[in-house]
Amino acid sequence: MLILFLLILVLVAACVLAVRGVRAEARKAEEPLLVPEAFFAPQSLEGVLCTQLMDGDITRRQYMRSMEGLAARDEERHPLVVPWHLGAGEE
């Protein structure tokens, strides 16, 4: 009976020490994560326009006109070519 009691006591002590170590590591990990502002900056002109719209720098009408201009410019630079000679379902 004494051996069983000592075994349980040793297991409880090991658990307490393990929990204490995990708590110490958790306290160290609470330091704030530093993320550079450039990470959140828009990566495209569309993103810049969207940011300006959400910040209230431009109106919805200005946003739509700018997006229309971007679409027209994109159509000039990279026109969509559809192969009209193919019928529906043919490849």
N, C-alpha and C positions, 0 to 999 in steps of 0.2 A: 504494500500500500504506500509505503514511504517512497519507493522508487517511482511509482506513478505520480505522486504529488510533486516530486522533484522534476520529473519530465515535463509536467504541465507548467511548472514555475519557469523552467528554462524556455519553453515555447512562448509563454507570455512575455518574458523579458526580450526575446528575439523580435517579437512583433512590435513591442514598444520602441525598440531601437530602430527598426525598419521604418516605422511611421515617423519618428523624429527626423530621420534622414530625408525622407520624402518632403516633409514640411520645410526643412531648411533649403532644399533645392527649389521648392515652389516660391519661397521668399526671394531667392535670387532671380527667378524667372519673371518677377513682377515688374522689372524695369520696362519702361515704355519702348515700343518699337519705333525707331526713327526712320520715316519714309520721306525721301526727298519730294519737294513740291512738283518737280518736273515729271514725276511719275504720274501725276494726275492731270497734267496738261493735255489739251486736245492734240491729237496726232494728225488731224486733217482739217481742211477748210470747213468741211461740214461740221466737224466737232467744234470749231471756233464759233461758227454761226449759231450752233445749238447752245453753246455756253452763253453767248451774247443774248440770245433770246430768253434763256432762263434767268439771267441776271437783270433783265429789263433794259439792257442797253439798246436793243432794237425792238421794233414792233413785229407783230406776226406778219403783217403785210410786207415789211422789209425783208423778213426772213424768207418768205415765199418767193419774192422777186429774186433774191440772191440765189436761192436754190434753183429757180428756173434758169438763171444765167449759167449756173454751174452745169446743169443738165444740157443746155444748148452747147456750151463749150465742149463738154464730154462727147456729145454727138458729132461735133466737127472733128475732134481729134481721133476718136475711136468709133466710127460708125458701125452700127449693127448690120451685119450682112446676113440675110436670110436666103437660103437656097430655095428659090421659088420653083425650080424645075422638079422638085420632089413632091410626090403626092402625100396625102395623109397616111401615116404609118409606114412609109417607105424609108429606107436608109440609103 
